[in-house]
Amino acid sequence: MPYAFTFGDIARVCHALGMLREGKGQVWKGLGHDGVFRRLSLHSHGAGRAVAPGTARAFARQLGFVSLEAMYQFLKELR
């Protein structure tokens, strides 16, 4: 069963990593999970809407996580 994320979850991960939103847009900039500067374009369609598994996998890779499961565990520790 794939891991389920919402756009709000992805934004929480970005915020927890210390990334900041650029202006009023949906571009997050800052250090990723691996300590490398990252830029993530998150076109949120509402905090409660589900993110497709392939898109969530791409977000995890862009944020420096080794896998989708690693990002899920990171989010789980935030709760």
C-alpha positions, 0 to 999 in steps of 0.5 A: 500500500503506498504512503498517503500524503496531502499538500498540507503534509508536504508543506509541514515537511518543508516548514520543519526542514526550515525552508521558507516560502518565497513571496506569496508563491508556492516556491519553497527554498532552503536546506533539504533533509540532506543539508543541501540547498533545495528548491521545491515548487509546490502548487498546493490545491488545498491543504487537505487534498491528496498528493498522487503517489508519483508526485509525492515520490518526486517531492521526497527526492527533491527534498533530499530523502532517500525514499518515500518511506523516509519522508513518511517517517520524518512526517510521522515524527513531527506529529 
